[in-house]
């Protein structure tokens, strides 16, 4: 196969942790061609979607982990599959990229995850499709609504709708003297919508990342345990990742959500589960494949390439 990855700059990829690299490594080991596309290189020209592309080969070395061929411009439907793996934030440039990718899809390109699904499944808001699995949640921007929610639950999390890696996430407790300024800062004085959730104390046992491939959950998740003094388990915020088998509740959530994701065109997702509650559905560039592989031998990248091969056969 000829596989294209839409990525952030290659020089910024940590090959010991990055899930895109894990998929590249697995695909390369099977003899597939790997190409890297910068998101800004995707254009509409002469009525078709084209992109700047470089074929890359893996060297097995660090930090010079790849060799890149000469850049060229090609149609996206020349690839067997294009993996959209650009990290958030999901800003207007990301939105425009999904529109261009959807046009490429209409020309015959196979895009994973599907561009329309990337737009429609906001990584925070999408949990609202599964209220039976979520903690009490509020999406609002008025200070009065957020204060009322805090008064009801007394200990809450407030987070932006477009962030990643735990950035901009606040824990707010009743009586905190900084409540006003936190709400003002998060909502830009009522101009920006945020999400609030009742704090789930089981976070001390980890924010579990469950990877779902083609609607099927991997048998192990990565419990990201907050460092001392933190309430965020994200690895980018200093959390420690411990792989563990899915619990019965984890499996119930992952199977129910996974089947819906698959029908929506989301072939790879990362569900975040704290205790018994679904808190986020990550569809842009879910990670943690390498940590799970290193600790358990469970190879989610292999699952993903198996899926792509079956669909491109």
HELIX and SHEET records of a PDB file:
HELIX    1   1 UNK A   10  UNK A   12  5                                   3    
HELIX    2   2 UNK A   19  UNK A   29  1                                  11    
HELIX    3   3 UNK A   39  UNK A   41  5                                   3    
HELIX    4   4 UNK A   76  UNK A   78  5                                   3    
HELIX    5   5 UNK A   92  UNK A  106  1                                  15    
HELIX    6   6 UNK A  115  UNK A  120  1                                   6    
HELIX    7   7 UNK A  125  UNK A  133  5                                   9    
HELIX    8   8 UNK A  143  UNK A  153  1                                  11    
HELIX    9   9 UNK A  179  UNK A  187  1                                   9    
HELIX   10  10 UNK A  201  UNK A  205  5                                   5    
HELIX   11  11 UNK A  235  UNK A  237  5                                   3    
HELIX   12  12 UNK A  248  UNK A  264  1                                  17    
HELIX   13  13 UNK A  289  UNK A  296  1                                   8    
HELIX   14  14 UNK A  300  UNK A  312  1                                  13    
SHEET    1   A 6 UNK A  42  UNK A  45  0                                        
SHEET    2   A 6 UNK A  48  UNK A  58 -1                                        
SHEET    3   A 6 UNK A  33  UNK A  38 -1                                        
SHEET    4   A 6 UNK A   2  UNK A   7  1                                        
SHEET    5   A 6 UNK A  81  UNK A  84  1                                        
SHEET    6   A 6 UNK A 111  UNK A 112  1                                        
SHEET    1   B 3 UNK A  42  UNK A  45  0                                        
SHEET    2   B 3 UNK A  48  UNK A  58 -1                                        
SHEET    3   B 3 UNK A  66  UNK A  68 -1                                        
SHEET    1   C 3 UNK A  42  UNK A  45  0                                        
SHEET    2   C 3 UNK A  48  UNK A  58 -1                                        
SHEET    3   C 3 UNK A  72  UNK A  75 -1                                        
SHEET    1   D 4 UNK A 137  UNK A 140  0                                        
SHEET    2   D 4 UNK A 194  UNK A 198 -1                                        
SHEET    3   D 4 UNK A 155  UNK A 160 -1                                        
SHEET    4   D 4 UNK A 170  UNK A 173 -1                                        
SHEET    1   E 4 UNK A 216  UNK A 217  0                                        
SHEET    2   E 4 UNK A 207  UNK A 213 -1                                        
SHEET    3   E 4 UNK A 220  UNK A 225 -1                                        
SHEET    4   E 4 UNK A 240  UNK A 245 -1                                        
SHEET    1   F 4 UNK A 216  UNK A 217  0                                        
SHEET    2   F 4 UNK A 207  UNK A 213 -1                                        
SHEET    3   F 4 UNK A 268  UNK A 274 -1                                        
SHEET    4   F 4 UNK A 277  UNK A 282 -1                                        
END                                                                             
